C-alpha cells in the first residue's frame, strides 16, 4: 500500500498488509514499532493522510 502523508500529493511512504483481523487491515513498515499496526492508525496519524491499496496477485501459484 502507498501512503500520502498529510495530503501533500503523491505517494511518500509504503507498507505491506501483513494481517487481517475482524475485517481490519494491519500494516507493517520498515521498523519494529510499525509491525502489524492497524491501518486506521496510519491514516489518522496526520490530517489529510490517505492510502492506496494495490492487491498483487502473483501468477506463479
Phi, psi and omega in degrees: 000151183242129182255150171240101182289123173069013177068029183283352180099132180076163179277133180228011175199151180231157175206172181233134174287117184246357182198145171233134180211127179052040178077007180253139177270140176242136188242143172241143179232204195275015174211166187294328181283004173239032176270120179054049176272136180299139181304319182296335175295318177297309186295326181274359185291330178218138180302131178090359180288140175220165181228138170257127180254124179245117180274126178262126179244098182293147180275351190270001177236000000 
